[in-house]
Amino acid sequence: MNTTEEFLRHIDSLHREKGIDREQLIESIETALVSAARKRYPNIEELRVRIDRESGIIRLMDGDIPFDEMDPAAFGRIAAQTARQVMIQRIREAESDVVYEEFIARVGTIVNGVIQRVERGTVICNIGKSDGILPRQEQIPSENYRPNERIRAYVTQVRKKGNKVIIILSRTHPDLVRELFELEVPEIYEHIVEIKGLVREPGYRTKIAVTSSDSRVDAVGACVGVRGSRIRNIVEELGGEKIDIVRWNESPEMFIRNALSPSEIDHIEFDRNNQRARVIVPDDQLSLAIGRKGQNVRLSSRLTGWNLDIMTINQHSQWREKGRQEIASLPGVGEAMINNMFIAGFESFRDIMELGIERLMEIKGIGEKKAQEIYNFAVEGYRKRIEQDTKELTEAKDKKPAAAAGVVEGE
């Protein structure tokens, strides 16, 4: 094999190993050789180098006119070093472009990798042609990351910094769960089952709402899998994170009931102007509906898009009675107007403050002056109620340690 053939073989090898376009490689080498040749031919203004793509012969050009063939070995050490530096720089730039183009297309997808090291809480992962960065804020709190462990992560961002490509990964992004469901549930990938909503508190709990476009396919059953096989794989991948699969429904009431399942719900009252829903549950269902540290109701609110207030039947009765007393205390308001206000959604001072004067004026018998008077009275009454509630809460907290100390002494 002659020198030119070997030269082309090295180019082809580099093309395959680095994934860099062959023409781009040759152009980079031509640029590098011009830097070297210029030291030998300083007087040629339009000095160019042309490498024959078939034979590998290197020709020196003055503009478009060839005047010599080039043997890189004939150049001095400094010229050769110059050419080498330029070529390495161009190849690194080309490599960087290849990596960037590959991973910019993978933003919003899952990649597999191997943990290389952990630096000040940031996890560095090898994900193929490049390293990915898993920042501390994108890590699941309950997970430990060790070198040489395999990891799956969601690509959130790809950007270039000089010749470096920075790939940001996440284990906390909600769409990581979405992508895992697409991988595990063929019906989602085939668009038979659709994910209508997904909310997540990473490491603790996820709620996902699904529906089916085919009446023969049960959306929840498809996501769970035979004997829970599909959902089990996803839960294991997320380190035991609890996942609630909720059946989506276009009816807000049914959707909220499904989201708060398995808690039983007595009834739901809607304030559609403020996108608020009051969920009334039996006394023994309150803690189940709210969930640990309010997690169930918090995620259900985000999933359904409704601000959910949970209260027991007894609390609701007391609340309504208290609200009715507040409305009844309004100056110059008779029984008929009280009923009209209740029908219009004014059940407490807080409702008056939230709905405002213009909504009050829509009620028969209430003009602008009367509405302003009612509104001012409600604001002042609400302020006094908050002060009273705060006082009672403070007194209760002050009594609690003493009571607790008494129990200890009794034991």
C-alpha positions in Angstrom: 0.0 0.0 0.0 1.5 3.4 -1.1 1.5 6.5 1.0 -1.5 8.2 -0.6 -3.6 5.0 -0.2 -2.7 4.8 3.4 -3.5 8.4 3.8 -7.0 7.9 2.5 -7.4 4.8 4.6 -6.7 6.8 7.7 -9.3 9.4 6.7 -11.9 6.7 6.1 -11.0 5.1 9.5 -11.4 8.5 11.2 -14.7 9.1 9.4 -16.1 5.8 10.7 -14.8 6.1 14.3 -15.7 9.7 14.9 -18.8 9.9 12.8 -17.4 13.0 11.0 -18.4 13.6 7.4 -15.6 12.5 5.1 -15.6 15.6 3.0 -15.5 17.8 6.1 -12.4 15.8 7.3 -10.6 16.3 4.0 -11.4 20.0 4.0 -10.0 20.3 7.6 -6.8 18.6 6.5 -6.5 20.8 3.5 -6.8 23.9 5.7 -4.2 22.5 8.1 -1.8 21.8 5.2 -2.1 25.3 3.9 -0.9 26.6 7.3 2.2 24.4 6.9 2.8 25.2 3.3 2.6 28.9 3.8 5.9 28.8 5.7 7.6 27.3 2.7 5.8 29.4 0.0 5.3 32.8 1.8 5.1 34.8 -1.5 2.1 33.0 -3.0 -1.0 35.0 -2.0 -3.7 32.6 -3.2 -2.0 29.5 -1.8 -4.4 26.5 -1.6 -4.1 22.8 -1.0 -6.2 20.3 -2.9 -6.4 16.6 -1.9 -7.6 14.3 -4.7 -10.6 12.4 -3.2 -9.8 9.3 -5.3 -6.0 9.0 -5.3 -5.1 10.9 -2.2 -2.5 13.0 -4.1 -1.9 16.4 -2.4 -1.5 19.3 -4.9 -0.3 22.8 -4.1 -2.4 25.4 -5.9 -1.9 29.1 -6.8 -5.6 30.1 -7.0 -7.0 27.4 -9.3 -3.7 26.5 -10.9 -1.7 23.5 -9.5 2.1 24.2 -9.4 3.4 21.3 -7.3 2.6 18.1 -5.5 3.1 18.1 -1.7 4.9 15.6 0.5 4.1 16.5 4.1 7.2 14.7 5.2 9.3 17.3 3.3 8.1 20.2 5.6 10.0 21.1 8.7 9.1 20.3 12.3 7.5 23.7 13.1 5.4 23.6 9.9 4.3 20.1 10.7 3.4 21.0 14.3 1.4 24.0 12.9 -0.5 21.7 10.5 -1.1 19.2 13.3 -2.5 21.8 15.7 -4.9 23.2 13.0 -6.0 19.7 12.0 -6.7 18.7 15.6 -8.6 21.9 16.2 -10.7 21.4 13.1 -11.4 17.7 13.9 -12.5 18.6 17.5 -14.8 21.2 16.1 -16.2 18.7 13.7 -16.6 16.1 16.5 -18.4 18.7 18.6 -20.8 19.5 15.8 -21.6 15.8 15.3 -22.3 15.3 19.1 -24.4 18.5 19.2 -26.5 17.5 16.2 -27.0 14.0 17.6 -28.1 15.1 21.1 -30.1 18.2 20.2 -32.4 15.8 18.3 -32.7 13.8 21.5 -33.9 16.6 23.8 -37.1 15.4 25.4 -36.1 11.7 25.3 -34.5 9.1 27.6 -30.9 8.2 27.3 -29.0 5.3 28.9 -25.6 5.9 30.5 -23.0 4.8 33.0 -22.1 6.9 35.9 -18.4 8.0 35.6 -18.0 10.1 38.8 -19.7 12.4 41.2 -18.2 15.9 41.6 -19.6 18.1 44.5 -23.0 16.5 44.1 -23.1 16.7 40.3 -23.2 13.3 38.6 -21.2 12.8 35.4 -22.5 10.1 33.1 -21.1 8.6 29.9 -24.0 8.5 27.4 -22.1 7.3 24.3 -20.2 9.9 22.3 -20.3 12.4 25.1 -20.8 12.9 28.8 -24.0 14.1 30.3 -24.4 16.2 33.5 -27.0 15.3 36.1 -27.1 18.4 38.4 -28.0 18.1 42.1 -31.4 19.8 41.5 -32.3 17.2 38.8 -31.6 14.2 41.1 -34.3 12.2 43.0 -33.6 13.0 46.7 -33.9 9.4 47.8 -31.4 8.0 45.2 -27.7 7.4 45.7 -25.4 7.5 42.6 -22.3 5.4 42.4 -19.6 5.1 39.7 -20.1 2.3 37.1 -23.8 2.0 37.8 -26.1 2.2 34.8 -28.6 5.1 34.7 -31.5 6.3 32.7 -32.2 10.0 32.5 -34.2 12.5 30.5 -32.4 15.0 28.2 -33.6 18.5 29.1 -31.0 20.8 27.4 -28.1 20.7 25.0 -25.8 23.6 24.4 -22.3 24.4 23.0 -19.6 26.1 25.0 -16.6 26.5 22.7 -15.8 23.0 21.4 -17.6 21.4 24.3 -21.1 20.1 24.2 -22.9 20.4 27.5 -25.8 17.9 27.9 -28.1 18.4 30.9 -29.9 15.4 32.2 -32.8 15.0 34.7 -34.2 12.3 36.9 -36.9 14.6 38.3 -38.6 15.9 35.1 -42.3 14.8 34.8 -41.7 13.8 31.2 -39.2 11.1 32.4 -42.2 9.2 33.7 -44.1 10.0 30.4 -41.3 8.5 28.3 -41.1 5.4 30.6 -44.8 4.8 30.1 -44.3 5.1 26.3 -41.5 2.5 26.4 -43.4 0.1 28.7 -47.0 0.5 27.3 -47.2 -0.2 23.5 -50.8 1.2 23.5 -49.4 4.6 24.4 -46.7 4.5 21.7 -49.4 3.5 19.2 -51.6 6.3 20.3 -54.5 4.0 21.4 -54.0 5.1 25.0 -53.4 8.8 25.5 -51.7 10.5 28.5 -54.0 13.5 29.3 -52.0 14.8 32.2 -49.1 14.0 34.5 -47.9 15.6 37.8 -45.1 14.5 40.0 -43.3 15.0 43.2 -40.0 13.2 42.4 -39.1 10.3 44.6 -42.5 10.3 46.3 -45.6 10.2 44.1 -46.8 10.6 40.5 -50.4 10.9 39.2 -51.0 10.2 35.6 -54.3 10.6 33.8 -55.0 8.3 30.8 -57.8 7.7 28.4 -58.4 5.2 25.5 -59.6 6.0 22.0 -60.6 2.3 21.6 -63.6 1.1 23.7 -62.1 -2.4 23.7 -58.9 -1.2 25.4 -59.0 -0.3 29.1 -56.5 2.6 29.5 -55.8 1.9 33.2 -55.4 -1.8 32.6 -53.1 -1.3 29.7 -50.8 0.9 31.9 -50.8 -1.6 34.8 -50.1 -4.6 32.6 -50.7 -8.3 33.4 -50.3 -8.8 37.1 -48.9 -5.3 37.3 -45.8 -6.1 35.2 -45.7 -2.8 33.3 -46.2 -0.5 36.2 -43.8 -2.5 38.3 -41.0 -1.9 35.9 -41.6 1.8 35.9 -41.8 2.0 39.7 -38.5 0.0 40.0 -36.8 2.4 37.5 -38.0 5.3 39.7 -36.7 3.8 42.9 -40.1 2.8 44.4 -41.9 6.1 43.6 -45.6 5.6 44.1 -47.6 6.0 40.8 -51.4 6.6 40.7 -53.0 5.8 37.3 -56.1 7.9 37.0 -58.9 7.4 34.5 -59.4 10.7 32.7 -63.0 12.1 32.3 -64.2 15.2 30.6 -66.6 15.8 33.4 -64.7 17.8 36.2 -66.7 16.0 38.9 -65.8 12.5 37.7 -62.2 13.5 37.0 -61.8 14.9 40.5 -63.4 11.7 42.0 -61.0 9.5 40.0 -58.0 11.7 41.0 -58.8 11.4 44.7 -59.4 7.7 44.6 -59.5 5.5 46.6 -61.0 7.9 49.0 -64.8 8.0 49.0 -66.5 11.4 48.2 -69.9 12.5 49.3 -70.4 15.4 46.9 -68.5 18.2 45.2 -69.4 21.9 45.0 -67.9 24.0 42.2 -67.0 27.6 42.1 -66.4 27.8 38.4 -65.5 31.5 38.3 -62.5 30.9 40.5 -61.8 27.3 39.3 -62.3 26.1 42.8 -64.0 22.9 44.0 -65.1 22.0 47.6 -64.9 18.2 48.1 -67.0 16.9 50.9 -66.0 13.5 52.3 -67.2 11.2 55.1 -65.3 11.8 58.4 -63.3 8.6 58.1 -62.1 9.5 54.6 -60.5 12.9 55.3 -56.9 11.7 55.9 -57.1 9.4 52.9 -58.3 12.2 50.6 -55.7 14.7 51.9 -52.9 12.2 51.9 -49.6 12.3 53.7 -48.5 15.9 54.2 -51.3 16.9 51.8 -49.7 15.1 48.9 -52.8 13.4 47.5 -54.9 16.6 47.3 -52.0 18.7 46.2 -51.2 16.4 43.2 -54.9 16.0 42.4 -55.4 19.7 42.3 -52.5 20.1 39.8 -53.7 17.1 37.7 -57.3 18.3 37.4 -56.6 22.0 37.2 -59.0 22.8 40.1 -58.1 24.2 43.5 -59.5 21.5 45.8 -60.7 22.2 49.4 -61.3 19.0 51.3 -63.7 18.9 54.3 -65.8 16.4 56.1 -69.6 16.4 56.1 -69.6 17.8 59.6 -67.1 20.5 58.8 -69.1 21.4 55.7 -72.3 21.8 57.8 -70.5 24.0 60.3 -68.8 26.0 57.5 -72.1 26.6 55.7 -73.8 27.7 59.0 -70.9 30.0 59.8 -71.0 31.5 56.3 -74.8 31.9 56.5 -74.4 33.8 59.8 -71.8 36.0 58.1 -74.1 36.8 55.3 -77.0 37.3 57.6 -75.0 39.9 59.6 -74.7 42.1 56.5 -76.4 45.5 57.1 -79.7 46.0 55.3 -79.9 42.5 53.9 -83.2 40.7 54.3 -84.0 36.9 54.0 -84.9 37.1 50.3 -81.6 38.8 49.5 -79.7 36.3 51.6 -81.2 33.5 49.6 -80.4 35.3 46.3 -76.8 35.8 47.5 -76.5 32.1 48.3 -77.8 31.1 44.9 -75.3 33.5 43.3 -72.4 31.8 45.1 -72.0 34.3 48.0 -71.8 32.0 51.1 -69.3 33.9 53.2 -67.3 37.1 53.6 -64.5 35.4 51.7 -66.8 34.8 48.7 -67.8 38.5 48.7 -64.1 39.5 48.7 -63.2 37.0 45.9 -66.2 37.6 43.6 -66.2 41.4 44.1 -68.5 44.3 43.7 -69.5 43.8 40.1 -70.8 40.3 40.8 -72.7 41.7 43.8 -74.4 44.2 41.6 -75.8 41.4 39.4 -78.0 40.4 42.3 -81.5 41.9 42.2 -81.9 44.7 44.6 -78.2 45.5 45.0 -77.0 48.7 43.4 -73.5 50.1 43.3 -73.7 51.9 46.6 -75.2 48.9 48.4 -72.6 46.6 46.8 -69.8 48.8 48.0 -71.3 48.9 51.5 -71.6 45.1 51.6 -68.1 44.6 50.3 -66.5 47.0 52.9 -68.4 45.2 55.7 -67.2 41.8 54.5 -63.6 42.9 54.3 -63.6 44.2 57.8 -65.5 41.2 59.1 -63.1 38.8 57.4 -60.2 40.7 59.0 -61.6 40.3 62.4 -62.3 36.6 61.9 -58.7 36.0 60.8 -57.5 37.8 63.9 -59.8 35.6 66.1 -58.7 32.4 64.4 -55.1 33.3 64.8 -55.6 34.1 68.5 -57.4 30.7 69.1 -54.6 28.9 67.2 -51.9 30.5 69.3 -53.7 29.7 72.5 -54.1 26.1 71.4 -50.3 25.8 70.6 -49.4 27.3 74.0 -51.6 24.7 75.8 -50.2 21.8 73.8 -46.7 21.5 75.3 -48.1 21.7 78.8 -50.6 18.9 78.0 -47.8 16.9 76.5 -45.6 17.4 79.6 -48.5 16.2 81.8 -48.7 13.0 79.8 -45.0 12.3 80.3 -45.3 12.9 84.0 -48.3 10.7 84.2 -46.3 7.8 82.6 
